[in-house]
Amino acid sequence: MLRASLFLALTTLGAVAVHAAETDPYTRQIEQWRADRVARLTAPDGWLSLIGLEWLHEGANRVGRAADNDIVLKAGPAHLGTVTLAADGSLHIAFDEGAGATIDGQRTSAAALVDDMHAGAAGPTLVRFGSASFYVIDREGRKALRVKDPEAPTRAHFAGIDYFPIDPSWRVEADWVPFAPAHKLEIGSVIGTIDAVDVPGKAVFQRDGHTFELMPYQEEPGGELFFVMADRTSGRETYGAARFFYAALPKGGLSQPGKLELDFNKAYNPPCAFTPFATCPLAPPENRLDIAVTAGEKKYRGGH
């Protein structure tokens, strides 16, 4: 049996080596990008581990697995404790006796909670109980518990990702047209919020004899350009709400006209394609392309 296993492993590695030798550098780059993407998605704390998005009301919120709680969790003790949301937006948790929970890895009976919008580089306060955990997210002043568990059904039954064939023609060079001052773009979300983001410019590219434009924003100052787009495949071959991709900054900076690369082979599904417990942005009207972008990820066949 051991010899058979070793033979199979060596055969597999040999096939991978032959495949790598037969493919061009760009194809290998996209294949590696896909592998890294799946690894992040399926990580123990990745998007597939979500098991809840529980909105808090002002005042005391009893939390636990038992049905008599204000917020009923899918994992953890029957009565975990009480999360109190004050009128000023501050948060505090007090654990029930025997809850066995930790705050950022430390045992304690009570603690303040910092949400994801006010946490800075340290990240939001993490409450862990057994294999599960949660932290607080803030969406336009509304606060919710984002609950994760590596044993989530969505992670256990991940169906893989389907793709369009890798097509180098969908790696396009676009003109960068800066805005001065930055343009305001309203981005809706699946939970009904609208966020006004600063758009430093637009990417203009040609395809099939037509001109198209996309407006990106930066999730962090100085970071890559983030695109939320839809196209003629949306809702049919691809996820209906949007697909995402990133692009490096133009070489001359954002304030000057220049060139940038848009690689639609790296267009990927938002977390909402895999779980109902995410708060993803929707493609704004300005980024709905009147063309079928037959590149990147297809609709998730295991979708909810």
DOVOBA-423239 format. One record per residue: residue number from 1; residue in three letters; chain; x, y, z of N, C-alpha, C in turn. Coordinates in pm, whole numbers, plus 50000, padded with zeros to 5 digits. Example, Ala and Ser with C-alpha at 12.3 -4.5 7.8 and 13.67 -1.06 7.14 Angstrom:
BEGIN
1|ala|A|51319|49431|50780|51230|49550|50780|51320|49670|50780
2|ser|A|51285|49775|50708|51367|49894|50714|51290|50003|50787
END
This chain:
BEGIN
1|met|A|50083|49879|50000|50000|50000|50000|50086|50126|50000
2|leu|A|50195|50122|50080|50284|50237|50087|50350|50261|49952
3|arg|A|50394|50151|49887|50456|50167|49755|50356|50224|49655
4|ala|A|50233|50178|49663|50130|50229|49572|50105|50378|49596
5|ser|A|50104|50417|49726|50081|50558|49759|50196|50644|49708
6|leu|A|50319|50595|49727|50436|50670|49680|50435|50682|49527
7|phe|A|50397|50571|49460|50390|50574|49314|50288|50676|49267
8|leu|A|50171|50677|49334|50066|50772|49298|50112|50915|49319
9|ala|A|50178|50940|49433|50227|51075|49463|50329|51120|49361
10|leu|A|50423|51030|49326|50526|51066|49229|50465|51087|49091
11|thr|A|50365|51006|49056|50297|51023|48928|50226|51158|48922
12|thr|A|50159|51195|49033|50089|51323|49040|50186|51439|49028
13|leu|A|50296|51431|49103|50396|51538|49096|50456|51547|48957
14|gly|A|50476|51431|48894|50529|51431|48759|50434|51497|48661
15|ala|A|50303|51468|48679|50203|51529|48592|50199|51680|48610
16|val|A|50209|51724|48737|50211|51868|48766|50333|51934|48702
17|ala|A|50450|51867|48713|50573|51921|48655|50562|51932|48503
18|val|A|50504|51828|48439|50486|51832|48295|50391|51945|48256
19|his|A|50281|51958|48334|50184|52064|48306|50250|52201|48317
20|ala|A|50330|52220|48424|50397|52349|48444|50493|52379|48329
21|ala|A|50560|52273|48281|50656|52293|48173|50585|52327|48042
22|glu|A|50461|52275|48024|50389|52294|47899|50311|52425|47894
23|thr|A|50289|52488|48006|50211|52611|48009|50302|52733|48006
24|asp|A|50249|52843|47955|50326|52966|47947|50327|53036|48082
25|pro|A|50420|53130|48102|50433|53198|48232|50305|53267|48277
26|tyr|A|50230|53329|48184|50108|53397|48224|50003|53298|48275
27|thr|A|49988|53186|48207|49894|53084|48252|49932|53033|48390
28|arg|A|50061|53009|48412|50106|52964|48544|50078|53068|48651
29|gln|A|50095|53195|48614|50068|53303|48709|49921|53303|48751
30|ile|A|49830|53290|48654|49686|53290|48686|49650|53164|48765
31|glu|A|49707|53050|48730|49678|52927|48805|49724|52940|48950
32|gln|A|49840|53002|48972|49886|53023|49108|49797|53121|49182
33|trp|A|49753|53226|49112|49661|53322|49173|49533|53252|49216
34|arg|A|49482|53164|49132|49361|53090|49166|49383|53000|49288
35|ala|A|49497|52932|49292|49525|52845|49406|49533|52924|49535
36|asp|A|49598|53040|49532|49609|53126|49650|49471|53177|49692
37|arg|A|49391|53211|49597|49255|53260|49623|49172|53152|49695
38|val|A|49175|53029|49647|49101|52920|49709|49153|52893|49849
39|ala|A|49286|52902|49866|49344|52879|49999|49293|52981|50099
40|arg|A|49283|53107|50060|49231|53211|50150|49084|53188|50179
41|leu|A|49008|53155|50075|48864|53135|50090|48832|53020|50183
42|thr|A|48910|52913|50175|48882|52791|50252|48960|52783|50382
43|ala|A|49034|52887|50418|49109|52887|50543|49013|52873|50662
44|pro|A|49061|52824|50776|48973|52806|50892|48896|52931|50932
45|asp|A|48953|53050|50906|48883|53174|50939|48843|53250|50813
46|gly|A|48839|53181|50697|48802|53244|50572|48652|53266|50561
47|trp|A|48610|53319|50446|48469|53354|50430|48376|53234|50440
48|leu|A|48424|53116|50405|48339|52998|50412|48309|52956|50555
49|ser|A|48381|53012|50652|48359|52976|50792|48247|53055|50858
50|leu|A|48186|53150|50786|48079|53229|50846|47956|53144|50877
51|ile|A|47902|53161|50998|47779|53092|51036|47673|53187|51089
52|gly|A|47702|53317|51088|47602|53411|51138|47639|53556|51114
53|leu|A|47537|53638|51095|47549|53784|51092|47430|53834|51174
54|glu|A|47457|53869|51299|47350|53895|51397|47352|54042|51438
55|trp|A|47246|54116|51402|47241|54259|51429|47201|54285|51573
56|leu|A|47271|54379|51633|47250|54414|51773|47148|54528|51785
57|his|A|47066|54523|51889|46980|54637|51921|47040|54712|52040
58|glu|A|47004|54836|52053|47056|54916|52164|47010|54854|52296
59|gly|A|47103|54850|52392|47074|54789|52522|47135|54651|52532
60|ala|A|47077|54568|52616|47132|54435|52643|47085|54333|52539
61|asn|A|47181|54255|52488|47153|54150|52391|47205|54018|52448
62|arg|A|47113|53932|52492|47152|53801|52543|47193|53713|52425
63|val|A|47310|53648|52439|47369|53574|52327|47398|53431|52371
64|gly|A|47365|53335|52287|47395|53195|52315|47321|53103|52220
65|arg|A|47340|52974|52236|47280|52877|52145|47135|52843|52181
66|ala|A|47096|52864|52304|46959|52831|52346|46857|52925|52284
67|ala|A|46736|52875|52265|46632|52950|52196|46583|53071|52274
68|asp|A|46610|53078|52407|46560|53190|52486|46651|53312|52482
69|asn|A|46758|53309|52403|46846|53424|52389|46788|53525|52289
70|asp|A|46829|53651|52302|46792|53752|52203|46856|53720|52068
71|ile|A|46982|53676|52073|47055|53635|51954|47092|53489|51971
72|val|A|47036|53405|51884|47059|53261|51892|47172|53223|51796
73|leu|A|47281|53174|51852|47396|53134|51773|47383|52989|51728
74|lys|A|47457|52954|51623|47456|52817|51572|47564|52730|51636
75|ala|A|47643|52789|51724|47750|52715|51792|47775|52779|51927
76|gly|A|47844|52705|52016|47880|52759|52146|47788|52713|52257
77|pro|A|47806|52770|52376|47726|52730|52492|47581|52779|52482
78|ala|A|47494|52720|52560|47353|52760|52559|47337|52907|52593
79|his|A|47414|52955|52691|47409|53095|52731|47552|53146|52742
80|leu|A|47594|53221|52640|47731|53272|52636|47747|53394|52725
81|gly|A|47654|53489|52715|47664|53611|52793|47577|53720|52736
82|thr|A|47608|53844|52772|47528|53959|52730|47617|54063|52665
83|val|A|47581|54102|52543|47649|54211|52474|47562|54335|52487
84|thr|A|47618|54440|52544|47542|54564|52564|47591|54671|52468
85|leu|A|47498|54724|52391|47527|54833|52298|47472|54962|52356
86|ala|A|47562|55054|52389|47523|55182|52449|47475|55279|52341
87|ala|A|47408|55386|52383|47355|55485|52290|47466|55554|52212
88|asp|A|47586|55562|52272|47698|55627|52203|47774|55532|52110
89|gly|A|47725|55408|52097|47788|55311|52008|47892|55223|52072
90|ser|A|47926|55250|52198|48025|55166|52265|47963|55031|52301
91|leu|A|48050|54930|52315|48005|54792|52334|48076|54728|52451
92|his|A|48005|54639|52519|48061|54569|52634|48001|54429|52638
93|ile|A|48082|54330|52676|48030|54195|52692|48059|54145|52832
94|ala|A|47961|54078|52890|47977|54010|53019|47938|53864|52999
95|phe|A|48029|53773|53032|48005|53631|53009|47926|53568|53123
96|asp|A|47841|53471|53087|47774|53391|53188|47876|53297|53253
97|glu|A|47846|53257|53375|47935|53165|53444|47943|53033|53367
98|gly|A|48065|52987|53349|48087|52861|53278|48084|52872|53128
99|ala|A|48085|52994|53073|48081|53011|52928|48208|52961|52861
100|gly|A|48321|52970|52932|48447|52921|52878|48498|53000|52759
101|ala|A|48465|53129|52751|48505|53211|52637|48631|53291|52668
102|thr|A|48694|53341|52562|48812|53426|52576|48794|53555|52497
103|ile|A|48865|53658|52539|48871|53785|52468|49013|53803|52418
104|asp|A|49030|53803|52285|49164|53814|52225|49261|53716|52290
105|gly|A|49211|53595|52315|49296|53488|52368|49310|53485|52518
106|gln|A|49250|53580|52588|49265|53589|52733|49133|53556|52804
107|arg|A|49143|53481|52913|49026|53451|52995|48987|53574|53075
108|thr|A|48860|53609|53073|48809|53721|53150|48658|53706|53163
109|ser|A|48601|53776|53260|48456|53766|53279|48380|53874|53204
110|ala|A|48449|53981|53168|48383|54092|53098|48489|54177|53029
111|ala|A|48448|54249|52925|48543|54333|52851|48469|54427|52758
112|ala|A|48536|54534|52720|48485|54622|52614|48511|54556|52480
113|leu|A|48426|54586|52382|48442|54534|52247|48467|54649|52151
114|val|A|48564|54631|52063|48593|54732|51960|48554|54673|51826
115|asp|A|48472|54746|51748|48426|54694|51619|48530|54715|51510
116|asp|A|48503|54660|51391|48602|54661|51283|48629|54799|51226
117|met|A|48536|54892|51239|48556|55026|51185|48635|55117|51277
118|his|A|48655|55077|51401|48726|55161|51498|48848|55091|51559
119|ala|A|48886|54978|51502|48990|54896|51565|49131|54931|51520
120|gly|A|49147|54990|51402|49280|55018|51352|49350|54889|51311
121|ala|A|49484|54895|51309|49564|54781|51262|49549|54660|51351
122|ala|A|49514|54678|51477|49503|54566|51571|49385|54475|51538
123|gly|A|49287|54525|51465|49171|54445|51431|49067|54449|51542
124|pro|A|48945|54408|51513|48838|54413|51613|48861|54312|51725
125|thr|A|48795|54334|51837|48803|54242|51951|48745|54107|51911
126|leu|A|48821|54000|51939|48777|53866|51901|48728|53790|52024
127|val|A|48604|53748|52018|48545|53666|52124|48542|53522|52074
128|arg|A|48609|53433|52146|48616|53293|52103|48550|53203|52206
129|phe|A|48475|53104|52157|48407|53008|52245|48405|52873|52174
130|gly|A|48479|52779|52225|48494|52651|52157|48562|52671|52023
131|ser|A|48510|52607|51919|48569|52625|51786|48523|52753|51719
132|ala|A|48418|52815|51771|48358|52932|51707|48410|53063|51767
133|ser|A|48380|53172|51697|48421|53305|51744|48333|53410|51679
134|phe|A|48337|53530|51734|48272|53643|51666|48346|53771|51698
135|tyr|A|48325|53869|51610|48367|54007|51637|48257|54097|51585
136|val|A|48262|54224|51623|48156|54318|51588|48195|54395|51462
137|ile|A|48100|54405|51370|48120|54490|51253|48028|54611|51264
138|asp|A|48070|54721|51203|47993|54844|51201|47965|54879|51056
139|arg|A|47836|54890|51020|47798|54929|50885|47705|55049|50893
140|glu|A|47764|55167|50872|47691|55294|50879|47620|55310|51012
141|gly|A|47687|55275|51120|47632|55291|51253|47555|55172|51304
142|arg|A|47517|55081|51217|47452|54956|51259|47562|54856|51296
143|lys|A|47542|54787|51406|47646|54695|51454|47591|54553|51460
144|ala|A|47678|54458|51423|47636|54318|51419|47752|54229|51462
145|leu|A|47715|54110|51507|47815|54007|51538|47842|53927|51411
146|arg|A|47966|53924|51368|48006|53837|51256|48061|53709|51318
147|val|A|47988|53599|51299|48018|53474|51369|48083|53376|51272
148|lys|A|48192|53313|51318|48266|53218|51235|48288|53087|51309
149|asp|A|48298|52981|51230|48328|52849|51285|48394|52768|51174
150|pro|A|48517|52719|51195|48583|52639|51091|48506|52513|51054
151|glu|A|48410|52474|51139|48328|52356|51109|48199|52393|51036
152|ala|A|48191|52513|50984|48071|52559|50912|48039|52469|50794
153|pro|A|47911|52441|50768|47873|52358|50654|47923|52413|50520
154|thr|A|47925|52545|50505|47972|52603|50379|48119|52571|50353
155|arg|A|48197|52556|50459|48339|52519|50444|48352|52369|50424
156|ala|A|48275|52294|50500|48284|52147|50491|48239|52097|50354
157|his|A|48145|52168|50292|48088|52122|50166|48123|52216|50050
158|phe|A|48238|52277|50057|48282|52368|49950|48284|52293|49817
159|ala|A|48220|52353|49716|48203|52285|49587|48309|52321|49485
160|gly|A|48408|52399|49524|48510|52441|49427|48463|52559|49346
161|ile|A|48552|52612|49263|48523|52730|49182|48536|52695|49035
162|asp|A|48439|52737|48956|48442|52720|48811|48492|52850|48748
163|tyr|A|48566|52836|48640|48627|52951|48575|48601|52949|48424
164|phe|A|48604|53066|48365|48620|53075|48222|48764|53034|48188
165|pro|A|48788|52986|48066|48927|52955|48027|49016|53078|48040
166|ile|A|49139|53057|48080|49234|53168|48090|49254|53226|47950
167|asp|A|49233|53355|47938|49239|53421|47808|49324|53547|47820
168|pro|A|49448|53543|47767|49536|53660|47778|49478|53787|47716
169|ser|A|49382|53774|47625|49326|53894|47563|49243|53976|47661
170|trp|A|49205|53913|47775|49132|53985|47879|49226|54051|47981
171|arg|A|49356|54047|47954|49451|54131|48029|49477|54253|47942
172|val|A|49409|54362|47975|49408|54477|47886|49482|54595|47947
173|glu|A|49538|54675|47859|49599|54801|47902|49496|54911|47890
174|ala|A|49472|54981|47999|49372|55086|48001|49439|55222|48020
175|asp|A|49372|55326|47974|49416|55463|48001|49363|55504|48137
176|trp|A|49451|55566|48214|49409|55620|48344|49378|55768|48326
177|val|A|49254|55805|48360|49209|55944|48349|49181|55994|48491
178|pro|A|49269|56078|48547|49250|56122|48687|49136|56222|48700
179|phe|A|49076|56223|48818|48975|56322|48852|49036|56422|48950
180|ala|A|49009|56550|48928|49055|56654|49021|48943|56755|49039
181|pro|A|48876|56753|49156|48899|56666|49271|48841|56526|49247
182|ala|A|48860|56439|49345|48809|56303|49335|48658|56304|49318
183|his|A|48609|56207|49241|48466|56193|49217|48403|56111|49329
184|lys|A|48283|56145|49369|48210|56067|49469|48124|55962|49397
185|leu|A|48137|55839|49439|48061|55730|49381|47984|55659|49490
186|glu|A|47855|55641|49470|47772|55572|49569|47770|55423|49540
187|ile|A|47810|55345|49642|47816|55199|49632|47712|55141|49726
188|gly|A|47612|55075|49671|47513|55007|49754|47566|54873|49803
189|ser|A|47492|54811|49893|47533|54680|49946|47412|54588|49952
190|val|A|47438|54461|49976|47330|54362|49982|47242|54381|50105
191|ile|A|47288|54458|50204|47207|54481|50324|47136|54617|50318
192|gly|A|47144|54684|50202|47069|54806|50183|47140|54935|50219
193|thr|A|47265|54928|50263|47339|55050|50294|47396|55110|50166
194|ile|A|47427|55238|50172|47491|55308|50060|47613|55380|50113
195|asp|A|47726|55352|50053|47851|55412|50096|47904|55501|49985
196|ala|A|47934|55627|50015|47992|55719|49917|48145|55709|49926
197|val|A|48207|55664|49818|48352|55646|49817|48417|55748|49725
198|asp|A|48544|55778|49751|48620|55869|49668|48683|55793|49551
199|val|A|48652|55835|49430|48708|55773|49310|48813|55867|49252
200|pro|A|48941|55825|49251|49047|55915|49207|49056|55933|49057
201|gly|A|48985|55850|48980|48991|55858|48834|48915|55743|48772
202|lys|A|48931|55726|48643|48863|55615|48575|48960|55545|48481
203|ala|A|48934|55414|48461|49011|55334|48366|48930|55323|48239
204|val|A|48989|55359|48126|48922|55358|47996|48993|55257|47907
205|phe|A|48917|55161|47852|48981|55058|47769|48896|55026|47648
206|gln|A|48959|54961|47550|48893|54925|47426|48872|54773|47422
207|arg|A|48756|54732|47368|48729|54590|47348|48628|54576|47234
208|asp|A|48663|54495|47137|48576|54468|47023|48531|54597|46954
209|gly|A|48622|54692|46945|48593|54815|46876|48511|54916|46954
210|his|A|48485|54889|47081|48407|54979|47165|48490|55027|47284
211|thr|A|48451|55141|47339|48521|55199|47453|48440|55178|47580
212|phe|A|48507|55136|47687|48441|55110|47814|48516|55180|47926
213|glu|A|48443|55211|48035|48502|55279|48149|48467|55206|48278
214|leu|A|48560|55208|48371|48536|55154|48506|48592|55252|48608
215|met|A|48518|55268|48717|48561|55358|48824|48600|55278|48948
216|pro|A|48725|55290|48991|48770|55218|49110|48777|55309|49232
217|tyr|A|48797|55247|49347|48832|55322|49467|48939|55246|49542
218|gln|A|48993|55307|49643|49097|55244|49726|49037|55208|49860
219|glu|A|49051|55082|49898|49000|55038|50028|49084|55096|50141
220|glu|A|49213|55119|50112|49303|55179|50209|49386|55286|50139
221|pro|A|49423|55396|50207|49506|55498|50144|49636|55439|50091
222|gly|A|49666|55468|49965|49788|55418|49905|49778|55276|49852
223|gly|A|49663|55210|49874|49647|55072|49831|49613|55058|49684
224|glu|A|49601|54935|49640|49566|54907|49502|49428|54962|49468
225|leu|A|49400|54971|49339|49268|55014|49294|49173|54894|49298
226|phe|A|49055|54915|49354|48956|54809|49373|48837|54837|49283
227|phe|A|48801|54738|49201|48693|54752|49106|48577|54660|49144
228|val|A|48457|54716|49147|48333|54640|49169|48253|54653|49040
229|met|A|48240|54544|48965|48182|54555|48832|48077|54447|48808
230|ala|A|47994|54473|48707|47902|54375|48652|47910|54386|48500
231|asp|A|47857|54285|48431|47863|54284|48285|47750|54197|48232
232|arg|A|47752|54167|48105|47642|54091|48044|47633|53947|48093
233|thr|A|47737|53896|48154|47730|53759|48208|47668|53756|48347
234|ser|A|47654|53873|48412|47607|53879|48550|47464|53827|48562
235|gly|A|47446|53736|48660|47315|53677|48680|47288|53559|48589
236|arg|A|47378|53535|48496|47364|53420|48405|47482|53325|48431
237|glu|A|47593|53356|48368|47712|53272|48388|47790|53310|48514
238|thr|A|47774|53434|48559|47849|53481|48675|47753|53533|48782
239|tyr|A|47807|53558|48901|47727|53604|49014|47660|53737|48979
240|gly|A|47532|53749|49011|47452|53861|48964|47487|53996|49022
241|ala|A|47525|54001|49148|47542|54130|49215|47667|54205|49170
242|ala|A|47776|54132|49150|47903|54196|49113|48012|54091|49108
243|arg|A|48123|54128|49045|48250|54060|49065|48354|54167|49099
244|phe|A|48461|54125|49164|48565|54218|49208|48696|54187|49136
245|phe|A|48783|54286|49126|48924|54263|49094|49005|54385|49135
246|tyr|A|49135|54364|49148|49227|54471|49186|49319|54503|49068
247|ala|A|49373|54624|49070|49474|54664|48972|49580|54747|49043
248|ala|A|49704|54730|49001|49813|54811|49055|49795|54956|49013
249|leu|A|49850|55046|49092|49839|55188|49061|49913|55221|48932
250|pro|A|49867|55322|48857|49942|55365|48739|50085|55405|48778
251|lys|A|50178|55380|48689|50319|55405|48722|50345|55552|48755
252|gly|A|50273|55641|48693|50294|55783|48719|50216|55836|48836
253|gly|A|50143|55748|48907|50062|55793|49019|49919|55822|48977
254|leu|A|49836|55847|49076|49693|55866|49049|49658|56004|48996
255|ser|A|49746|56100|49018|49712|56239|48982|49748|56274|48839
256|gln|A|49818|56182|48769|49861|56210|48633|49800|56109|48535
257|pro|A|49770|56152|48412|49725|56055|48311|49832|55949|48290
258|gly|A|49790|55828|48266|49887|55721|48249|49820|55593|48201
259|lys|A|49889|55482|48225|49840|55350|48184|49832|55259|48306
260|leu|A|49737|55164|48302|49731|55062|48405|49676|54935|48343
261|glu|A|49708|54823|48407|49667|54692|48357|49542|54645|48428
262|leu|A|49441|54607|48351|49320|54545|48404|49322|54399|48364
263|asp|A|49327|54310|48461|49332|54167|48431|49200|54103|48474
264|phe|A|49111|54086|48378|48979|54030|48407|48985|53881|48434
265|asn|A|49096|53814|48405|49113|53675|48444|49120|53661|48596
266|lys|A|49141|53773|48666|49144|53773|48812|49014|53827|48871
267|ala|A|48909|53838|48790|48778|53880|48842|48723|53766|48928
268|tyr|A|48682|53799|49049|48641|53693|49142|48509|53728|49209
269|asn|A|48443|53623|49259|48314|53639|49326|48328|53703|49463
270|pro|A|48233|53787|49503|48233|53842|49639|48195|53733|49739
271|pro|A|48222|53757|49866|48184|53658|49969|48037|53621|49966
272|cys|A|47951|53715|49926|47807|53688|49925|47768|53578|49827
273|ala|A|47854|53544|49734|47827|53433|49643|47836|53299|49715
274|phe|A|47905|53298|49829|47930|53174|49901|47854|53163|50033
275|thr|A|47813|53276|50090|47749|53274|50221|47646|53387|50231
276|pro|A|47534|53364|50299|47437|53472|50319|47475|53566|50433
277|phe|A|47589|53541|50498|47624|53618|50617|47733|53722|50591
278|ala|A|47744|53769|50467|47840|53873|50432|47766|54000|50393
279|thr|A|47837|54111|50383|47775|54242|50355|47842|54306|50233
280|cys|A|47831|54243|50118|47909|54280|50000|47855|54402|49927
281|pro|A|47945|54479|49864|47900|54590|49780|47840|54539|49649
282|leu|A|47753|54621|49591|47692|54593|49462|47759|54678|49355
283|ala|A|47761|54628|49233|47819|54705|49124|47736|54830|49099
284|pro|A|47796|54949|49103|47718|55071|49075|47685|55079|48927
285|pro|A|47586|55159|48889|47550|55172|48747|47669|55210|48659
286|glu|A|47759|55293|48713|47876|55337|48636|47969|55222|48597
287|asn|A|47963|55111|48672|48054|54999|48647|47982|54876|48592
288|arg|A|47867|54898|48528|47796|54787|48464|47828|54791|48314
289|leu|A|47915|54700|48273|47967|54701|48137|47869|54637|48040
290|asp|A|47852|54702|47925|47763|54649|47822|47842|54555|47730
291|ile|A|47902|54454|47791|47979|54354|47720|47989|54230|47808
292|ala|A|47999|54114|47749|48016|53990|47826|48164|53969|47856
293|val|A|48198|53981|47983|48337|53959|48026|48353|53810|48055
294|thr|A|48397|53736|47954|48409|53590|47964|48547|53554|48017
295|ala|A|48575|53600|48136|48703|53574|48203|48679|53576|48353
296|gly|A|48765|53505|48427|48755|53504|48572|48660|53398|48623
297|glu|A|48608|53419|48744|48524|53320|48809|48381|53322|48756
298|lys|A|48325|53202|48747|48184|53186|48712|48099|53180|48838
299|lys|A|47968|53168|48817|47875|53157|48929|47909|53033|49013
300|tyr|A|47902|53048|49146|47934|52937|49236|47822|52834|49234
301|arg|A|47854|52711|49194|47752|52608|49179|47697|52559|49313
302|gly|A|47768|52588|49423|47720|52552|49555|47653|52667|49626
303|gly|A|47612|52769|49550|47558|52892|49609|47430|52870|49685
304|his|A|47407|52959|49784|47287|52950|49869|47166|53004|49798
END
